[in-house]
Amino acid sequence: MDAAETALPALEAQWMQAWLDKDRATCEAILADDFLLTSARGMLLDKSAWLDGAMGPIRGTSFAWDEVRVRSFGDVAIVHARTRQQATVGDQDWSGAFLVTDVWVWRDGRWQVVSRHGTGPLPA
């Protein structure tokens, strides 16, 4: 098992826990400045927009990792995962199971996520 396979599942969990806890500083540290989310709801969000939503109207109450696979390519690694979340945006329910693909880059002596693509919620 290489370093990415060990480090990235823990960083993924830390990132989503920081989202649940509204811990902006941790989220800012994990997301690269050039982060881009392709959301399951059809939006492209840069780091600033993701942080504004995650620290504001998007409210998560739980996030679980059902399956995680890490593929390492030197200074780049891809995390493929099946996840479950309980979340709302205003009065809209954003709960369900999702497929998530995250791209991480080793920069300045640490891993940072540069991209997330979400698909879902998946059919029950």
N, CA, C and O atoms as a GROMACS GRO file, in nm:
protein
  496
    1MET      N    1   0.085  -0.119   0.000
    1MET     CA    2   0.000   0.000   0.000
    1MET      C    3   0.090   0.124   0.000
    1MET      O    4   0.182   0.136   0.081
    2ASP      N    5   0.061   0.217  -0.092
    2ASP     CA    6   0.144   0.337  -0.096
    2ASP      C    7   0.088   0.446  -0.004
    2ASP      O    8  -0.017   0.430   0.057
    3ALA      N    9   0.161   0.557   0.004
    3ALA     CA   10   0.124   0.664   0.097
    3ALA      C   11  -0.014   0.722   0.067
    3ALA      O   12  -0.089   0.753   0.160
    4ALA      N   13  -0.049   0.737  -0.060
    4ALA     CA   14  -0.181   0.792  -0.096
    4ALA      C   15  -0.293   0.701  -0.048
    4ALA      O   16  -0.395   0.749   0.003
    5GLU      N   17  -0.276   0.572  -0.063
    5GLU     CA   18  -0.380   0.477  -0.021
    5GLU      C   19  -0.404   0.482   0.129
    5GLU      O   20  -0.513   0.450   0.175
    6THR      N   21  -0.303   0.519   0.205
    6THR     CA   22  -0.316   0.534   0.349
    6THR      C   23  -0.371   0.671   0.387
    6THR      O   24  -0.463   0.682   0.469
    7ALA      N   25  -0.315   0.775   0.327
    7ALA     CA   26  -0.347   0.912   0.367
    7ALA      C   27  -0.483   0.961   0.318
    7ALA      O   28  -0.555   1.028   0.392
    8LEU      N   29  -0.519   0.928   0.195
    8LEU     CA   30  -0.637   0.993   0.136
    8LEU      C   31  -0.770   0.951   0.197
    8LEU      O   32  -0.856   1.038   0.214
    9PRO      N   33  -0.793   0.826   0.232
    9PRO     CA   34  -0.920   0.797   0.300
    9PRO      C   35  -0.937   0.877   0.430
    9PRO      O   36  -1.047   0.921   0.462
   10ALA      N   37  -0.828   0.894   0.503
   10ALA     CA   38  -0.835   0.974   0.626
   10ALA      C   39  -0.862   1.121   0.595
   10ALA      O   40  -0.939   1.186   0.665
   11LEU      N   41  -0.798   1.174   0.491
   11LEU     CA   42  -0.822   1.313   0.453
   11LEU      C   43  -0.964   1.334   0.401
   11LEU      O   44  -1.026   1.437   0.427
   12GLU      N   45  -1.015   1.237   0.328
   12GLU     CA   46  -1.154   1.244   0.281
   12GLU      C   47  -1.249   1.253   0.401
   12GLU      O   48  -1.340   1.336   0.404
   13ALA      N   49  -1.227   1.166   0.499
   13ALA     CA   50  -1.312   1.166   0.619
   13ALA      C   51  -1.298   1.297   0.696
   13ALA      O   52  -1.397   1.350   0.746
   14GLN      N   53  -1.175   1.348   0.705
   14GLN     CA   54  -1.152   1.475   0.775
   14GLN      C   55  -1.224   1.589   0.704
   14GLN      O   56  -1.284   1.675   0.770
   15TRP      N   57  -1.220   1.591   0.572
   15TRP     CA   58  -1.286   1.695   0.493
   15TRP      C   59  -1.438   1.693   0.516
   15TRP      O   60  -1.498   1.797   0.542
   16MET      N   61  -1.499   1.576   0.506
   16MET     CA   62  -1.644   1.570   0.522
   16MET      C   63  -1.687   1.596   0.666
   16MET      O   64  -1.794   1.651   0.689
   17GLN      N   65  -1.604   1.556   0.764
   17GLN     CA   66  -1.636   1.590   0.903
   17GLN      C   67  -1.626   1.740   0.924
   17GLN      O   68  -1.707   1.798   0.996
   18ALA      N   69  -1.528   1.803   0.861
   18ALA     CA   70  -1.515   1.949   0.871
   18ALA      C   71  -1.636   2.018   0.810
   18ALA      O   72  -1.683   2.119   0.861
   19TRP      N   73  -1.688   1.963   0.699
   19TRP     CA   74  -1.812   2.016   0.640
   19TRP      C   75  -1.927   2.004   0.739
   19TRP      O   76  -2.000   2.101   0.761
   20LEU      N   77  -1.944   1.886   0.799
   20LEU     CA   78  -2.052   1.866   0.895
   20LEU      C   79  -2.039   1.961   1.013
   20LEU      O   80  -2.139   2.012   1.064
   21ASP      N   81  -1.915   1.985   1.057
   21ASP     CA   82  -1.888   2.070   1.174
   21ASP      C   83  -1.882   2.219   1.139
   21ASP      O   84  -1.866   2.303   1.228
   22LYS      N   85  -1.895   2.252   1.010
   22LYS     CA   86  -1.882   2.391   0.962
   22LYS      C   87  -1.745   2.448   1.001
   22LYS      O   88  -1.734   2.563   1.043
   23ASP      N   89  -1.642   2.365   0.985
   23ASP     CA   90  -1.503   2.401   1.016
   23ASP      C   91  -1.437   2.454   0.888
   23ASP      O   92  -1.374   2.379   0.814
   24ARG      N   93  -1.453   2.582   0.865
   24ARG     CA   94  -1.405   2.644   0.742
   24ARG      C   95  -1.254   2.633   0.726
   24ARG      O   96  -1.205   2.607   0.615
   25ALA      N   97  -1.178   2.652   0.833
   25ALA     CA   98  -1.032   2.650   0.825
   25ALA      C   99  -0.982   2.514   0.775
   25ALA      O  100  -0.893   2.509   0.690
   26THR      N  101  -1.037   2.407   0.825
   26THR     CA  102  -0.995   2.274   0.779
   26THR      C  103  -1.033   2.253   0.634
   26THR      O  104  -0.952   2.202   0.556
   27CYS      N  105  -1.153   2.292   0.596
   27CYS     CA  106  -1.194   2.279   0.455
   27CYS      C  107  -1.103   2.361   0.364
   27CYS      O  108  -1.062   2.313   0.259
   28GLU      N  109  -1.071   2.484   0.404
   28GLU     CA  110  -0.984   2.568   0.323
   28GLU      C  111  -0.846   2.505   0.304
   28GLU      O  112  -0.787   2.517   0.197
   29ALA      N  113  -0.795   2.439   0.407
   29ALA     CA  114  -0.664   2.377   0.400
   29ALA      C  115  -0.664   2.254   0.308
   29ALA      O  116  -0.566   2.228   0.239
   30ILE      N  117  -0.773   2.179   0.308
   30ILE     CA  118  -0.782   2.057   0.229
   30ILE      C  119  -0.806   2.088   0.082
   30ILE      O  120  -0.754   2.018  -0.005
   31LEU      N  121  -0.885   2.189   0.052
   31LEU     CA  122  -0.915   2.226  -0.086
   31LEU      C  123  -0.803   2.311  -0.145
   31LEU      O  124  -0.761   2.409  -0.084
   32ALA      N  125  -0.754   2.273  -0.262
   32ALA     CA  126  -0.657   2.354  -0.333
   32ALA      C  127  -0.724   2.482  -0.380
   32ALA      O  128  -0.846   2.487  -0.396
   33ASP      N  129  -0.645   2.585  -0.401
   33ASP     CA  130  -0.700   2.713  -0.448
   33ASP      C  131  -0.769   2.697  -0.584
   33ASP      O  132  -0.862   2.772  -0.614
   34ASP      N  133  -0.724   2.600  -0.666
   34ASP     CA  134  -0.786   2.578  -0.796
   34ASP      C  135  -0.889   2.465  -0.795
   34ASP      O  136  -0.918   2.407  -0.900
   35PHE      N  137  -0.944   2.433  -0.678
   35PHE     CA  138  -1.047   2.330  -0.663
   35PHE      C  139  -1.169   2.363  -0.750
   35PHE      O  140  -1.207   2.479  -0.764
   36LEU      N  141  -1.228   2.257  -0.808
   36LEU     CA  142  -1.352   2.271  -0.884
   36LEU      C  143  -1.440   2.150  -0.859
   36LEU      O  144  -1.395   2.036  -0.872
   37LEU      N  145  -1.565   2.175  -0.823
   37LEU     CA  146  -1.664   2.070  -0.801
   37LEU      C  147  -1.759   2.066  -0.919
   37LEU      O  148  -1.813   2.169  -0.960
   38THR      N  149  -1.780   1.947  -0.972
   38THR     CA  150  -1.888   1.920  -1.066
   38THR      C  151  -1.994   1.850  -0.983
   38THR      O  152  -1.981   1.732  -0.951
   39SER      N  153  -2.099   1.923  -0.947
   39SER     CA  154  -2.194   1.871  -0.848
   39SER      C  155  -2.295   1.777  -0.910
   39SER      O  156  -2.322   1.781  -1.030
   40ALA      N  157  -2.350   1.692  -0.824
   40ALA     CA  158  -2.457   1.602  -0.865
   40ALA      C  159  -2.583   1.679  -0.904
   40ALA      O  160  -2.672   1.623  -0.967
   41ARG      N  161  -2.591   1.805  -0.867
   41ARG     CA  162  -2.706   1.890  -0.900
   41ARG      C  163  -2.683   1.975  -1.025
   41ARG      O  164  -2.764   2.062  -1.057
   42GLY      N  165  -2.572   1.948  -1.096
   42GLY     CA  166  -2.549   2.014  -1.223
   42GLY      C  167  -2.482   2.149  -1.216
   42GLY      O  168  -2.500   2.231  -1.307
   43MET      N  169  -2.406   2.174  -1.112
   43MET     CA  170  -2.338   2.303  -1.097
   43MET      C  171  -2.187   2.283  -1.097
   43MET      O  172  -2.136   2.180  -1.054
   44LEU      N  173  -2.116   2.384  -1.147
   44LEU     CA  174  -1.970   2.391  -1.134
   44LEU      C  175  -1.941   2.494  -1.026
   44LEU      O  176  -1.982   2.609  -1.036
   45LEU      N  177  -1.869   2.452  -0.922
   45LEU     CA  178  -1.839   2.541  -0.810
   45LEU      C  179  -1.689   2.544  -0.786
   45LEU      O  180  -1.626   2.439  -0.772
   46ASP      N  181  -1.631   2.665  -0.781
   46ASP     CA  182  -1.491   2.677  -0.745
   46ASP      C  183  -1.479   2.672  -0.592
   46ASP      O  184  -1.578   2.656  -0.522
   47LYS      N  185  -1.357   2.686  -0.543
   47LYS     CA  186  -1.333   2.674  -0.399
   47LYS      C  187  -1.416   2.774  -0.320
   47LYS      O  188  -1.480   2.737  -0.221
   48SER      N  189  -1.417   2.897  -0.362
   48SER     CA  190  -1.491   3.000  -0.289
   48SER      C  191  -1.640   2.971  -0.284
   48SER      O  192  -1.703   2.983  -0.179
   49ALA      N  193  -1.697   2.932  -0.398
   49ALA     CA  194  -1.840   2.901  -0.403
   49ALA      C  195  -1.873   2.777  -0.320
   49ALA      O  196  -1.975   2.773  -0.252
   50TRP      N  197  -1.784   2.674  -0.324
   50TRP     CA  198  -1.809   2.555  -0.243
   50TRP      C  199  -1.806   2.591  -0.095
   50TRP      O  200  -1.894   2.549  -0.019
   51LEU      N  201  -1.707   2.669  -0.053
   51LEU     CA  202  -1.698   2.708   0.088
   51LEU      C  203  -1.819   2.789   0.131
   51LEU      O  204  -1.872   2.767   0.240
   52ASP      N  205  -1.864   2.882   0.047
   52ASP     CA  206  -1.982   2.962   0.081
   52ASP      C  207  -2.104   2.875   0.102
   52ASP      O  208  -2.179   2.895   0.197
   53GLY      N  209  -2.125   2.777   0.014
   53GLY     CA  210  -2.239   2.686   0.029
   53GLY      C  211  -2.224   2.593   0.147
   53GLY      O  212  -2.318   2.573   0.224
   54ALA      N  213  -2.105   2.536   0.162
   54ALA     CA  214  -2.080   2.438   0.268
   54ALA      C  215  -2.087   2.500   0.407
   54ALA      O  216  -2.129   2.436   0.503
   55MET      N  217  -2.045   2.625   0.418
   55MET     CA  218  -2.047   2.693   0.547
   55MET      C  219  -2.178   2.768   0.568
   55MET      O  220  -2.202   2.821   0.676
   56GLY      N  221  -2.262   2.774   0.467
   56GLY     CA  222  -2.388   2.847   0.474
   56GLY      C  223  -2.509   2.757   0.463
   56GLY      O  224  -2.540   2.683   0.557
   57PRO      N  225  -2.580   2.763   0.350
   57PRO     CA  226  -2.711   2.699   0.341
   57PRO      C  227  -2.710   2.547   0.331
   57PRO      O  228  -2.812   2.484   0.358
   58ILE      N  229  -2.598   2.485   0.294
   58ILE     CA  230  -2.595   2.340   0.283
   58ILE      C  231  -2.567   2.283   0.422
   58ILE      O  232  -2.459   2.303   0.477
   59ARG      N  233  -2.663   2.213   0.477
   59ARG     CA  234  -2.653   2.159   0.614
   59ARG      C  235  -2.647   2.007   0.610
   59ARG      O  236  -2.742   1.941   0.568
   60GLY      N  237  -2.536   1.953   0.653
   60GLY     CA  238  -2.522   1.808   0.662
   60GLY      C  239  -2.536   1.762   0.805
   60GLY      O  240  -2.489   1.827   0.898
   61THR      N  241  -2.603   1.647   0.822
   61THR     CA  242  -2.614   1.589   0.955
   61THR      C  243  -2.539   1.456   0.966
   61THR      O  244  -2.509   1.410   1.077
   62SER      N  245  -2.509   1.394   0.850
   62SER     CA  246  -2.428   1.272   0.853
   62SER      C  247  -2.366   1.250   0.716
   62SER      O  248  -2.420   1.291   0.613
   63PHE      N  249  -2.251   1.184   0.717
   63PHE     CA  250  -2.182   1.148   0.593
   63PHE      C  251  -2.109   1.018   0.620
   63PHE      O  252  -2.034   1.008   0.717
   64ALA      N  253  -2.129   0.919   0.533
   64ALA     CA  254  -2.066   0.788   0.552
   64ALA      C  255  -2.000   0.743   0.422
   64ALA      O  256  -2.050   0.768   0.312
   65TRP      N  257  -1.887   0.676   0.438
   65TRP     CA  258  -1.813   0.619   0.325
   65TRP      C  259  -1.844   0.470   0.320
   65TRP      O  260  -1.800   0.396   0.407
   66ASP      N  261  -1.918   0.426   0.219
   66ASP     CA  262  -1.952   0.284   0.207
   66ASP      C  263  -1.846   0.204   0.135
   66ASP      O  264  -1.824   0.086   0.165
   67GLU      N  265  -1.778   0.267   0.040
   67GLU     CA  266  -1.672   0.201  -0.035
   67GLU      C  267  -1.575   0.307  -0.083
   67GLU      O  268  -1.617   0.412  -0.134
   68VAL      N  269  -1.446   0.282  -0.068
   68VAL     CA  270  -1.345   0.378  -0.110
   68VAL      C  271  -1.233   0.303  -0.182
   68VAL      O  272  -1.180   0.204  -0.132
   69ARG      N  273  -1.198   0.351  -0.300
   69ARG     CA  274  -1.085   0.296  -0.376
   69ARG      C  275  -0.993   0.411  -0.414
   69ARG      O  276  -1.037   0.514  -0.466
   70VAL      N  277  -0.865   0.392  -0.386
   70VAL     CA  278  -0.765   0.494  -0.417
   70VAL      C  279  -0.674   0.439  -0.527
   70VAL      O  280  -0.623   0.328  -0.518
   71ARG      N  281  -0.654   0.521  -0.630
   71ARG     CA  282  -0.562   0.488  -0.739
   71ARG      C  283  -0.456   0.597  -0.743
   71ARG      O  284  -0.487   0.714  -0.766
   72SER      N  285  -0.331   0.559  -0.722
   72SER     CA  286  -0.222   0.654  -0.712
   72SER      C  287  -0.141   0.657  -0.841
   72SER      O  288  -0.111   0.552  -0.900
   73PHE      N  289  -0.106   0.778  -0.884
   73PHE     CA  290  -0.026   0.799  -1.005
   73PHE      C  291   0.086   0.898  -0.973
   73PHE      O  292   0.097   1.003  -1.038
   74GLY      N  293   0.168   0.866  -0.876
   74GLY     CA  294   0.276   0.954  -0.835
   74GLY      C  295   0.223   1.070  -0.752
   74GLY      O  296   0.173   1.050  -0.642
   75ASP      N  297   0.234   1.192  -0.806
   75ASP     CA  298   0.189   1.311  -0.733
   75ASP      C  299   0.041   1.340  -0.751
   75ASP      O  300  -0.009   1.443  -0.705
   76VAL      N  301  -0.030   1.250  -0.819
   76VAL     CA  302  -0.175   1.262  -0.838
   76VAL      C  303  -0.239   1.131  -0.794
   76VAL      O  304  -0.185   1.023  -0.819
   77ALA      N  305  -0.354   1.142  -0.729
   77ALA     CA  306  -0.429   1.023  -0.691
   77ALA      C  307  -0.577   1.049  -0.710
   77ALA      O  308  -0.625   1.161  -0.694
   78ILE      N  309  -0.649   0.944  -0.745
   78ILE     CA  310  -0.793   0.953  -0.766
   78ILE      C  311  -0.861   0.865  -0.662
   78ILE      O  312  -0.823   0.750  -0.642
   79VAL      N  313  -0.961   0.922  -0.598
   79VAL     CA  314  -1.042   0.848  -0.502
   79VAL      C  315  -1.180   0.828  -0.564
   79VAL      O  316  -1.248   0.924  -0.600
   80HIS      N  317  -1.220   0.702  -0.575
   80HIS     CA  318  -1.354   0.666  -0.621
   80HIS      C  319  -1.428   0.613  -0.499
   80HIS      O  320  -1.376   0.529  -0.426
   81ALA      N  321  -1.549   0.663  -0.475
   81ALA     CA  322  -1.619   0.622  -0.353
   81ALA      C  323  -1.769   0.617  -0.374
   81ALA      O  324  -1.827   0.686  -0.458
   82ARG      N  325  -1.830   0.532  -0.294
   82ARG     CA  326  -1.975   0.530  -0.277
   82ARG      C  327  -2.001   0.584  -0.138
   82ARG      O  328  -1.945   0.534  -0.040
   83THR      N  329  -2.086   0.686  -0.130
   83THR     CA  330  -2.109   0.754  -0.003
   83THR      C  331  -2.259   0.765   0.025
   83THR      O  332  -2.343   0.744  -0.062
   84ARG      N  333  -2.289   0.797   0.150
   84ARG     CA  334  -2.427   0.828   0.191
   84ARG      C  335  -2.423   0.954   0.274
   84ARG      O  336  -2.332   0.975   0.355
   85GLN      N  337  -2.524   1.039   0.254
   85GLN     CA  338  -2.532   1.160   0.335
   85GLN      C  339  -2.675   1.192   0.370
   85GLN      O  340  -2.770   1.155   0.300
   86GLN      N  341  -2.689   1.263   0.481
   86GLN     CA  342  -2.814   1.327   0.520
   86GLN      C  343  -2.785   1.476   0.515
   86GLN      O  344  -2.699   1.525   0.588
   87ALA      N  345  -2.857   1.548   0.429
   87ALA     CA  346  -2.828   1.690   0.412
   87ALA      C  347  -2.950   1.763   0.358
   87ALA      O  348  -3.038   1.703   0.296
   88THR      N  349  -2.953   1.892   0.383
   88THR     CA  350  -3.058   1.978   0.329
   88THR      C  351  -2.995   2.108   0.278
   88THR      O  352  -2.888   2.150   0.323
   89VAL      N  353  -3.065   2.168   0.185
   89VAL     CA  354  -3.035   2.304   0.140
   89VAL      C  355  -3.167   2.377   0.149
   89VAL      O  356  -3.258   2.356   0.069
   90GLY      N  357  -3.176   2.466   0.250
   90GLY     CA  358  -3.306   2.529   0.275
   90GLY      C  359  -3.407   2.422   0.312
   90GLY      O  360  -3.386   2.347   0.407
   91ASP      N  361  -3.516   2.415   0.237
   91ASP     CA  362  -3.618   2.312   0.265
   91ASP      C  363  -3.608   2.193   0.170
   91ASP      O  364  -3.696   2.108   0.169
   92GLN      N  365  -3.501   2.186   0.089
   92GLN     CA  366  -3.481   2.075  -0.004
   92GLN      C  367  -3.395   1.966   0.060
   92GLN      O  368  -3.291   1.994   0.119
   93ASP      N  369  -3.441   1.842   0.047
   93ASP     CA  370  -3.365   1.728   0.097
   93ASP      C  371  -3.259   1.690  -0.004
   93ASP      O  372  -3.292   1.661  -0.120
   94TRP      N  373  -3.134   1.688   0.036
   94TRP     CA  374  -3.023   1.646  -0.049
   94TRP      C  375  -2.961   1.517   0.006
   94TRP      O  376  -2.841   1.495  -0.009
   95SER      N  377  -3.042   1.434   0.068
   95SER     CA  378  -2.994   1.310   0.126
   95SER      C  379  -2.993   1.199   0.022
   95SER      O  380  -3.064   1.204  -0.078
   96GLY      N  381  -2.910   1.099   0.048
   96GLY     CA  382  -2.909   0.981  -0.039
   96GLY      C  383  -2.770   0.923  -0.054
   96GLY      O  384  -2.676   0.963   0.014
   97ALA      N  385  -2.762   0.827  -0.146
   97ALA     CA  386  -2.636   0.763  -0.180
   97ALA      C  387  -2.580   0.830  -0.305
   97ALA      O  388  -2.655   0.865  -0.396
   98PHE      N  389  -2.449   0.847  -0.309
   98PHE     CA  390  -2.382   0.915  -0.419
   98PHE      C  391  -2.256   0.840  -0.459
   98PHE      O  392  -2.197   0.770  -0.378
   99LEU      N  393  -2.216   0.856  -0.584
   99LEU     CA  394  -2.084   0.817  -0.628
   99LEU      C  395  -2.002   0.945  -0.634
   99LEU      O  396  -2.048   1.047  -0.684
  100VAL      N  397  -1.880   0.939  -0.582
  100VAL     CA  398  -1.793   1.056  -0.574
  100VAL      C  399  -1.658   1.018  -0.634
  100VAL      O  400  -1.604   0.911  -0.605
  101THR      N  401  -1.604   1.106  -0.715
  101THR     CA  402  -1.468   1.092  -0.766
  101THR      C  403  -1.392   1.219  -0.730
  101THR      O  404  -1.429   1.329  -0.771
  102ASP      N  405  -1.285   1.203  -0.653
  102ASP     CA  406  -1.201   1.315  -0.612
  102ASP      C  407  -1.062   1.298  -0.671
  102ASP      O  408  -1.009   1.187  -0.676
  103VAL      N  409  -1.004   1.408  -0.715
  103VAL     CA  410  -0.867   1.409  -0.765
  103VAL      C  411  -0.783   1.488  -0.665
  103VAL      O  412  -0.814   1.603  -0.633
  104TRP      N  413  -0.677   1.425  -0.616
  104TRP     CA  414  -0.586   1.484  -0.518
  104TRP      C  415  -0.449   1.502  -0.582
  104TRP      O  416  -0.407   1.421  -0.664
  105VAL      N  417  -0.380   1.609  -0.544
  105VAL     CA  418  -0.247   1.639  -0.594
  105VAL      C  419  -0.154   1.662  -0.476
  105VAL      O  420  -0.189   1.730  -0.380
  106TRP      N  421  -0.034   1.605  -0.484
  106TRP     CA  422   0.070   1.626  -0.383
  106TRP      C  423   0.142   1.755  -0.419
  106TRP      O  424   0.212   1.760  -0.520
  107ARG      N  425   0.126   1.859  -0.336
  107ARG     CA  426   0.189   1.989  -0.358
  107ARG      C  427   0.244   2.041  -0.226
  107ARG      O  428   0.182   2.027  -0.121
  108ASP      N  429   0.359   2.100  -0.233
  108ASP     CA  430   0.417   2.166  -0.115
  108ASP      C  431   0.417   2.075   0.008
  108ASP      O  432   0.392   2.120   0.119
  109GLY      N  433   0.444   1.946  -0.014
  109GLY     CA  434   0.457   1.853   0.096
  109GLY      C  435   0.327   1.805   0.158
  109GLY      O  436   0.326   1.755   0.270
  110ARG      N  437   0.215   1.820   0.085
  110ARG     CA  438   0.087   1.772   0.139
  110ARG      C  439  -0.010   1.742   0.025
  110ARG      O  440   0.008   1.790  -0.087
  111TRP      N  441  -0.111   1.662   0.057
  111TRP     CA  442  -0.218   1.632  -0.038
  111TRP      C  443  -0.326   1.739  -0.031
  111TRP      O  444  -0.366   1.781   0.078
  112GLN      N  445  -0.372   1.783  -0.149
  112GLN     CA  446  -0.487   1.873  -0.156
  112GLN      C  447  -0.580   1.822  -0.266
  112GLN      O  448  -0.534   1.770  -0.368
  113VAL      N  449  -0.709   1.838  -0.244
  113VAL     CA  450  -0.807   1.797  -0.344
  113VAL      C  451  -0.825   1.911  -0.444
  113VAL      O  452  -0.845   2.026  -0.405
  114VAL      N  453  -0.818   1.877  -0.574
  114VAL     CA  454  -0.832   1.977  -0.679
  114VAL      C  455  -0.964   1.963  -0.754
  114VAL      O  456  -1.007   2.055  -0.823
  115SER      N  457  -1.030   1.847  -0.739
  115SER     CA  458  -1.152   1.825  -0.816
  115SER      C  459  -1.240   1.722  -0.745
  115SER      O  460  -1.192   1.623  -0.690
  116ARG      N  461  -1.371   1.747  -0.749
  116ARG     CA  462  -1.470   1.647  -0.706
  116ARG      C  463  -1.580   1.643  -0.809
  116ARG      O  464  -1.628   1.746  -0.856
  117HIS      N  465  -1.620   1.521  -0.842
  117HIS     CA  466  -1.738   1.499  -0.927
  117HIS      C  467  -1.834   1.410  -0.850
  117HIS      O  468  -1.796   1.303  -0.804
  118GLY      N  469  -1.957   1.455  -0.835
  118GLY     CA  470  -2.058   1.378  -0.764
  118GLY      C  471  -2.169   1.334  -0.858
  118GLY      O  472  -2.211   1.410  -0.946
  119THR      N  473  -2.216   1.212  -0.839
  119THR     CA  474  -2.330   1.159  -0.913
  119THR      C  475  -2.432   1.106  -0.814
  119THR      O  476  -2.398   1.029  -0.724
  120GLY      N  477  -2.556   1.148  -0.829
  120GLY     CA  478  -2.661   1.099  -0.740
  120GLY      C  479  -2.758   1.208  -0.708
  120GLY      O  480  -2.748   1.318  -0.762
  121PRO      N  481  -2.852   1.183  -0.621
  121PRO     CA  482  -2.862   1.058  -0.544
  121PRO      C  483  -2.898   0.940  -0.633
  121PRO      O  484  -2.971   0.952  -0.731
  122LEU      N  485  -2.843   0.825  -0.595
  122LEU     CA  486  -2.864   0.702  -0.668
  122LEU      C  487  -3.000   0.642  -0.634
  122LEU      O  488  -3.051   0.666  -0.524
  123PRO      N  489  -3.059   0.567  -0.725
  123PRO     CA  490  -3.184   0.498  -0.694
  123PRO      C  491  -3.166   0.403  -0.576
  123PRO      O  492  -3.060   0.343  -0.559
  124ALA      N  493  -3.269   0.389  -0.496
  124ALA     CA  494  -3.260   0.302  -0.376
  124ALA      C  495  -3.243   0.157  -0.415
  124ALA      O  496  -3.234   0.071  -0.328
   0.00000   0.00000   0.00000
